Amino acid sequence: MYPKTHHLCILGLTLLLAACGSHTLATPDTQSTIDAAVAGTATAQVSIQATIDAAVLATATAQATIAIPTPPATPSAEYITLTEEELAALIDQAVADAAAATEASSTATTQATADNVVTQEEVVVIEVQVTSAEEAIAYAEELLAAYYGLYGELATETLYLLQEIEDDLALMAESTAALAAALVDINNTLEQGVAMAEETINQLEATAQEVAGKAEEVQRAKATWQTALQEELAQRATQALSIPPNAVAEDRISALQSAFDYLDTVQAALTDEKISPDELTQIAQLGANASASLDQHGGPQLQQFSGNINQITEQLARGQVTHAREGLGALQSGLGNRPSLPSRPSRP
């Protein structure tokens, strides 16, 4: 848009050329014409500026109405220090944030296309939303990968539900990427000053609706997984603690050795920071043996550790590795010195 002074210069030059052609000075009527032209130019300038101000205000209002979510920060604690429940809760929140960010990008798109016209300002707003959605989806996928690595072997009953969430996130990412690609094409069209075709706007709306649909699906999937996981955690703990002992010690020394066998097995299983189903079964059996042995032959000093062993087994079944490690340290300290194995008689 040209400034007002530019319009005045053009108008003044036009009048000057007319005056030179007639070899006469401006008459009072001509001066009135000049004054009217100047006044009209000023009025037009004010009107145009008002239109600009209204457009800027509308864009600002749209940005304020469509809340741009802040991408979730990476948790300060290492994934390895989180319990299965804590990591699952983190996944639940991350998936919810990803769905919300994706739905926000869909909402921004449908609002922009409501009048069948998409401006560059609206494209910028949508692009910001799409970027937030892409970052939120990537973060949720990162947490899923961490869960697979730590608890994938143990969560056999609910793993298929987690895989459904992963599939939904992948589809949501594809839809969001399609929306981002469409915005690039639209932005190029607008920069070239070409009017957008109705078909292009309709396709953009369809993509936005698809994005919203995927966000709803992943919300349902995560809710189903969370409920099933809580049931599986309780079931795992019940099964681990219900295993009966199959080898009870005959004396105090053997009972103490049984407890150390349990301790050694758990420590060996945790070297890779996770528990497999086979390891949990072995730990539960040794725990049942050690607990029964201490109850029967441990005496007042060692019987108290029977409950500690059961608690550690339950914590491992529930994916509470960090808590189990703490319990192991207390158990090892409480048991004292490892008993010496009886020496074999020498051969003649």
Rosetta blueprint (number, residue, H / E / L):
1 M L
2 Y L
3 P L
4 K H
5 T H
6 H H
7 H H
8 L H
9 C H
10 I H
11 L H
12 G H
13 L H
14 T H
15 L H
16 L H
17 L H
18 A H
19 A H
20 C H
21 G H
22 S H
23 H L
24 T L
25 L L
26 A L
27 T L
28 P H
29 D H
30 T H
31 Q H
32 S H
33 T H
34 I H
35 D H
36 A H
37 A H
38 V H
39 A H
40 G H
41 T H
42 A H
43 T H
44 A H
45 Q H
46 V H
47 S H
48 I H
49 Q H
50 A H
51 T H
52 I H
53 D H
54 A H
55 A H
56 V H
57 L H
58 A H
59 T H
60 A H
61 T H
62 A H
63 Q H
64 A H
65 T H
66 I L
67 A L
68 I L
69 P L
70 T L
71 P L
72 P L
73 A L
74 T L
75 P L
76 S L
77 A L
78 E L
79 Y H
80 I H
81 T H
82 L L
83 T L
84 E H
85 E H
86 E H
87 L H
88 A H
89 A H
90 L H
91 I H
92 D H
93 Q H
94 A H
95 V H
96 A H
97 D H
98 A H
99 A H
100 A H
101 A H
102 T H
103 E H
104 A H
105 S H
106 S H
107 T H
108 A H
109 T H
110 T H
111 Q H
112 A H
113 T H
114 A L
115 D L
116 N L
117 V L
118 V L
119 T L
120 Q H
121 E H
122 E H
123 V H
124 V H
125 V H
126 I H
127 E H
128 V H
129 Q H
130 V H
131 T H
132 S H
133 A H
134 E H
135 E H
136 A H
137 I H
138 A H
139 Y H
140 A H
141 E H
142 E H
143 L H
144 L H
145 A H
146 A H
147 Y H
148 Y H
149 G H
150 L H
151 Y H
152 G L
153 E L
154 L L
155 A L
156 T L
157 E L
158 T L
159 L H
160 Y H
161 L H
162 L H
163 Q H
164 E H
165 I H
166 E H
167 D H
168 D H
169 L H
170 A H
171 L H
172 M H
173 A H
174 E H
175 S H
176 T H
177 A H
178 A H
179 L H
180 A H
181 A H
182 A H
183 L H
184 V H
185 D H
186 I H
187 N H
188 N H
189 T H
190 L H
191 E H
192 Q L
193 G L
194 V L
195 A L
196 M L
197 A L
198 E H
199 E H
200 T H
201 I H
202 N H
203 Q H
204 L H
205 E H
206 A H
207 T H
208 A H
209 Q H
210 E H
211 V H
212 A H
213 G H
214 K H
215 A H
216 E H
217 E H
218 V H
219 Q H
220 R H
221 A H
222 K H
223 A H
224 T H
225 W H
226 Q H
227 T H
228 A H
229 L H
230 Q H
231 E H
232 E H
233 L H
234 A H
235 Q H
236 R H
237 A H
238 T H
239 Q H
240 A H
241 L H
242 S L
243 I L
244 P L
245 P L
246 N L
247 A L
248 V L
249 A L
250 E L
251 D L
252 R H
253 I H
254 S H
255 A H
256 L H
257 Q H
258 S H
259 A H
260 F H
261 D H
262 Y H
263 L H
264 D H
265 T H
266 V H
267 Q H
268 A H
269 A H
270 L H
271 T H
272 D H
273 E L
274 K L
275 I L
276 S L
277 P H
278 D H
279 E H
280 L H
281 T H
282 Q H
283 I H
284 A H
285 Q H
286 L H
287 G H
288 A H
289 N H
290 A H
291 S H
292 A H
293 S H
294 L H
295 D H
296 Q H
297 H H
298 G L
299 G H
300 P H
301 Q H
302 L H
303 Q H
304 Q L
305 F H
306 S H
307 G H
308 N H
309 I H
310 N H
311 Q H
312 I H
313 T H
314 E H
315 Q H
316 L H
317 A H
318 R L
319 G L
320 Q L
321 V H
322 T H
323 H H
324 A H
325 R H
326 E H
327 G H
328 L H
329 G H
330 A H
331 L H
332 Q H
333 S H
334 G H
335 L H
336 G L
337 N L
338 R L
339 P L
340 S L
341 L L
342 P L
343 S L
344 R L
345 P L
346 S L
347 R L
348 P L
